[in-house]
């Protein structure tokens, strides 16, 4: 994977995280549940980054 492709991949991951968090907050019906929604969104984003990182490392090996 070239450096340009790698940079584009991580920019896409970051943009997806930001967009996902924004949509999650926008569709939240109440202020109190927003904390729960944001917490879940952050957990899912962390899991996605971990999985993407593991896949990238497996691809390199």
N, CA, C and O atoms as a GROMACS GRO file, in nm:
protein
  244
    1UNK      N    1   0.086  -0.118   0.000
    1UNK     CA    2   0.000   0.000   0.000
    1UNK      C    3   0.090   0.123   0.000
    1UNK      O    4   0.181   0.135   0.082
    2UNK      N    5   0.064   0.212  -0.091
    2UNK     CA    6   0.148   0.331  -0.100
    2UNK      C    7   0.112   0.430   0.011
    2UNK      O    8   0.008   0.419   0.074
    3UNK      N    9   0.202   0.524   0.033
    3UNK     CA   10   0.182   0.625   0.138
    3UNK      C   11   0.057   0.708   0.110
    3UNK      O   12  -0.016   0.744   0.202
    4UNK      N   13   0.032   0.738  -0.017
    4UNK     CA   14  -0.085   0.819  -0.054
    4UNK      C   15  -0.214   0.743  -0.022
    4UNK      O   16  -0.309   0.802   0.030
    5UNK      N   17  -0.217   0.615  -0.054
    5UNK     CA   18  -0.336   0.534  -0.025
    5UNK      C   19  -0.356   0.521   0.125
    5UNK      O   20  -0.469   0.526   0.174
    6UNK      N   21  -0.248   0.505   0.199
    6UNK     CA   22  -0.254   0.492   0.344
    6UNK      C   23  -0.310   0.619   0.406
    6UNK      O   24  -0.396   0.612   0.495
    7UNK      N   25  -0.263   0.734   0.362
    7UNK     CA   26  -0.311   0.862   0.415
    7UNK      C   27  -0.458   0.882   0.383
    7UNK      O   28  -0.534   0.926   0.468
    8UNK      N   29  -0.498   0.850   0.262
    8UNK     CA   30  -0.639   0.863   0.223
    8UNK      C   31  -0.727   0.771   0.307
    8UNK      O   32  -0.837   0.808   0.346
    9UNK      N   33  -0.678   0.651   0.334
    9UNK     CA   34  -0.753   0.555   0.416
    9UNK      C   35  -0.778   0.612   0.555
    9UNK      O   36  -0.890   0.609   0.604
   10UNK      N   37  -0.673   0.664   0.620
   10UNK     CA   38  -0.688   0.716   0.756
   10UNK      C   39  -0.771   0.843   0.759
   10UNK      O   40  -0.844   0.867   0.856
   11UNK      N   41  -0.762   0.926   0.656
   11UNK     CA   42  -0.848   1.044   0.647
   11UNK      C   43  -0.994   1.002   0.635
   11UNK      O   44  -1.081   1.063   0.696
   12UNK      N   45  -1.019   0.899   0.557
   12UNK     CA   46  -1.155   0.847   0.545
   12UNK      C   47  -1.208   0.790   0.675
   12UNK      O   48  -1.324   0.811   0.709
   13UNK      N   49  -1.123   0.718   0.747
   13UNK     CA   50  -1.163   0.664   0.878
   13UNK      C   51  -1.197   0.779   0.972
   13UNK      O   52  -1.300   0.774   1.040
   14UNK      N   53  -1.113   0.880   0.978
   14UNK     CA   54  -1.137   0.995   1.066
   14UNK      C   55  -1.265   1.070   1.029
   14UNK      O   56  -1.342   1.107   1.117
   15UNK      N   57  -1.286   1.091   0.900
   15UNK     CA   58  -1.407   1.161   0.856
   15UNK      C   59  -1.531   1.080   0.891
   15UNK      O   60  -1.633   1.136   0.932
   16UNK      N   61  -1.524   0.950   0.875
   16UNK     CA   62  -1.637   0.864   0.911
   16UNK      C   63  -1.667   0.869   1.060
   16UNK      O   64  -1.784   0.868   1.100
   17UNK      N   65  -1.564   0.874   1.142
   17UNK     CA   66  -1.584   0.883   1.286
   17UNK      C   67  -1.654   1.013   1.324
   17UNK      O   68  -1.750   1.014   1.401
   18UNK      N   69  -1.605   1.122   1.268
   18UNK     CA   70  -1.663   1.253   1.300
   18UNK      C   71  -1.808   1.258   1.252
   18UNK      O   72  -1.896   1.304   1.325
   19UNK      N   73  -1.833   1.212   1.132
   19UNK     CA   74  -1.968   1.214   1.077
   19UNK      C   75  -2.060   1.123   1.159
   19UNK      O   76  -2.174   1.160   1.187
   20UNK      N   77  -2.012   1.006   1.196
   20UNK     CA   78  -2.093   0.914   1.276
   20UNK      C   79  -2.129   0.973   1.412
   20UNK      O   80  -2.242   0.959   1.458
   21UNK      N   81  -2.034   1.038   1.477
   21UNK     CA   82  -2.061   1.101   1.606
   21UNK      C   83  -2.162   1.215   1.591
   21UNK      O   84  -2.251   1.231   1.674
   22UNK      N   85  -2.148   1.294   1.485
   22UNK     CA   86  -2.240   1.405   1.462
   22UNK      C   87  -2.381   1.355   1.435
   22UNK      O   88  -2.478   1.410   1.488
   23UNK      N   89  -2.394   1.253   1.354
   23UNK     CA   90  -2.527   1.197   1.325
   23UNK      C   91  -2.586   1.134   1.451
   23UNK      O   92  -2.705   1.149   1.478
   24UNK      N   93  -2.504   1.066   1.528
   24UNK     CA   94  -2.552   1.007   1.652
   24UNK      C   95  -2.604   1.111   1.748
   24UNK      O   96  -2.706   1.089   1.815
   25UNK      N   97  -2.538   1.225   1.757
   25UNK     CA   98  -2.585   1.331   1.846
   25UNK      C   99  -2.709   1.399   1.789
   25UNK      O  100  -2.797   1.441   1.864
   26UNK      N  101  -2.716   1.409   1.657
   26UNK     CA  102  -2.830   1.478   1.594
   26UNK      C  103  -2.959   1.399   1.609
   26UNK      O  104  -3.066   1.458   1.625
   27UNK      N  105  -2.952   1.268   1.604
   27UNK     CA  106  -3.074   1.187   1.610
   27UNK      C  107  -3.113   1.150   1.753
   27UNK      O  108  -3.216   1.086   1.775
   28UNK      N  109  -3.033   1.190   1.848
   28UNK     CA  110  -3.062   1.160   1.989
   28UNK      C  111  -3.187   1.238   2.033
   28UNK      O  112  -3.192   1.360   2.019
   29UNK      N  113  -3.286   1.167   2.087
   29UNK     CA  114  -3.412   1.234   2.122
   29UNK      C  115  -3.404   1.323   2.245
   29UNK      O  116  -3.476   1.423   2.253
   30UNK      N  117  -3.320   1.290   2.342
   30UNK     CA  118  -3.314   1.368   2.466
   30UNK      C  119  -3.171   1.399   2.502
   30UNK      O  120  -3.077   1.333   2.457
   31UNK      N  121  -3.156   1.503   2.584
   31UNK     CA  122  -3.023   1.545   2.628
   31UNK      C  123  -2.956   1.436   2.713
   31UNK      O  124  -2.837   1.409   2.697
   32UNK      N  125  -3.032   1.375   2.801
   32UNK     CA  126  -2.976   1.274   2.890
   32UNK      C  127  -2.926   1.153   2.811
   32UNK      O  128  -2.818   1.100   2.839
   33UNK      N  129  -3.004   1.111   2.713
   33UNK     CA  130  -2.961   0.994   2.635
   33UNK      C  131  -2.846   1.027   2.541
   33UNK      O  132  -2.783   0.936   2.486
   34UNK      N  133  -2.819   1.156   2.521
   34UNK     CA  134  -2.710   1.194   2.433
   34UNK      C  135  -2.577   1.143   2.488
   34UNK      O  136  -2.491   1.099   2.412
   35UNK      N  137  -2.560   1.150   2.619
   35UNK     CA  138  -2.435   1.101   2.678
   35UNK      C  139  -2.420   0.952   2.649
   35UNK      O  140  -2.310   0.907   2.616
   36UNK      N  141  -2.528   0.877   2.663
   36UNK     CA  142  -2.524   0.734   2.635
   36UNK      C  143  -2.494   0.709   2.489
   36UNK      O  144  -2.415   0.622   2.454
   37UNK      N  145  -2.559   0.786   2.402
   37UNK     CA  146  -2.539   0.771   2.258
   37UNK      C  147  -2.395   0.802   2.220
   37UNK      O  148  -2.334   0.729   2.142
   38UNK      N  149  -2.342   0.911   2.274
   38UNK     CA  150  -2.204   0.948   2.243
   38UNK      C  151  -2.108   0.842   2.297
   38UNK      O  152  -2.010   0.807   2.231
   39UNK      N  153  -2.136   0.792   2.416
   39UNK     CA  154  -2.051   0.687   2.472
   39UNK      C  155  -2.049   0.562   2.387
   39UNK      O  156  -1.944   0.503   2.363
   40UNK      N  157  -2.166   0.522   2.341
   40UNK     CA  158  -2.174   0.405   2.254
   40UNK      C  159  -2.104   0.431   2.122
   40UNK      O  160  -2.034   0.345   2.069
   41UNK      N  161  -2.125   0.550   2.067
   41UNK     CA  162  -2.060   0.586   1.941
   41UNK      C  163  -1.909   0.582   1.955
   41UNK      O  164  -1.840   0.529   1.868
   42UNK      N  165  -1.857   0.637   2.064
   42UNK     CA  166  -1.713   0.635   2.086
   42UNK      C  167  -1.662   0.492   2.100
   42UNK      O  168  -1.554   0.459   2.051
   43UNK      N  169  -1.738   0.408   2.167
   43UNK     CA  170  -1.698   0.269   2.184
   43UNK      C  171  -1.695   0.198   2.048
   43UNK      O  172  -1.601   0.124   2.018
   44UNK      N  173  -1.797   0.220   1.966
   44UNK     CA  174  -1.801   0.158   1.834
   44UNK      C  175  -1.687   0.209   1.746
   44UNK      O  176  -1.627   0.132   1.672
   45UNK      N  177  -1.658   0.339   1.755
   45UNK     CA  178  -1.549   0.394   1.675
   45UNK      C  179  -1.415   0.335   1.718
   45UNK      O  180  -1.330   0.303   1.635
   46UNK      N  181  -1.398   0.321   1.850
   46UNK     CA  182  -1.274   0.260   1.899
   46UNK      C  183  -1.259   0.117   1.851
   46UNK      O  184  -1.150   0.076   1.811
   47UNK      N  185  -1.369   0.043   1.854
   47UNK     CA  186  -1.366  -0.096   1.805
   47UNK      C  187  -1.334  -0.099   1.655
   47UNK      O  188  -1.258  -0.184   1.609
   48UNK      N  189  -1.394  -0.008   1.580
   48UNK     CA  190  -1.370  -0.005   1.435
   48UNK      C  191  -1.224   0.027   1.405
   48UNK      O  192  -1.164  -0.033   1.316
   49UNK      N  193  -1.168   0.123   1.478
   49UNK     CA  194  -1.026   0.157   1.456
   49UNK      C  195  -0.937   0.040   1.493
   49UNK      O  196  -0.840   0.010   1.422
   50UNK      N  197  -0.968  -0.027   1.604
   50UNK     CA  198  -0.888  -0.143   1.644
   50UNK      C  199  -0.893  -0.252   1.537
   50UNK      O  200  -0.790  -0.310   1.501
   51UNK      N  201  -1.013  -0.279   1.485
   51UNK     CA  202  -1.027  -0.381   1.382
   51UNK      C  203  -0.955  -0.341   1.254
   51UNK      O  204  -0.889  -0.424   1.191
   52UNK      N  205  -0.966  -0.215   1.216
   52UNK     CA  206  -0.898  -0.168   1.094
   52UNK      C  207  -0.747  -0.178   1.112
   52UNK      O  208  -0.676  -0.217   1.019
   53UNK      N  209  -0.699  -0.143   1.229
   53UNK     CA  210  -0.555  -0.150   1.256
   53UNK      C  211  -0.505  -0.294   1.249
   53UNK      O  212  -0.400  -0.321   1.190
   54UNK      N  213  -0.581  -0.386   1.309
   54UNK     CA  214  -0.542  -0.527   1.304
   54UNK      C  215  -0.542  -0.579   1.161
   54UNK      O  216  -0.452  -0.653   1.122
   55UNK      N  217  -0.644  -0.541   1.082
   55UNK     CA  218  -0.648  -0.583   0.942
   55UNK      C  219  -0.529  -0.527   0.865
   55UNK      O  220  -0.470  -0.597   0.784
   56UNK      N  221  -0.495  -0.402   0.890
   56UNK     CA  222  -0.381  -0.340   0.823
   56UNK      C  223  -0.252  -0.413   0.860
   56UNK      O  224  -0.168  -0.439   0.773
   57UNK      N  225  -0.235  -0.447   0.986
   57UNK     CA  226  -0.113  -0.517   1.027
   57UNK      C  227  -0.108  -0.656   0.966
   57UNK      O  228   0.000  -0.703   0.928
   58UNK      N  229  -0.223  -0.724   0.957
   58UNK     CA  230  -0.226  -0.857   0.894
   58UNK      C  231  -0.190  -0.846   0.746
   58UNK      O  232  -0.123  -0.934   0.692
   59UNK      N  233  -0.236  -0.740   0.681
   59UNK     CA  234  -0.208  -0.720   0.538
   59UNK      C  235  -0.060  -0.697   0.516
   59UNK      O  236  -0.003  -0.745   0.418
   60UNK      N  237   0.004  -0.624   0.607
   60UNK     CA  238   0.146  -0.594   0.594
   60UNK      C  239   0.230  -0.720   0.613
   60UNK      O  240   0.332  -0.738   0.546
   61UNK      N  241   0.187  -0.806   0.704
   61UNK     CA  242   0.264  -0.929   0.730
   61UNK      C  243   0.254  -1.017   0.614
   61UNK      O  244   0.312  -1.126   0.614
   0.00000   0.00000   0.00000
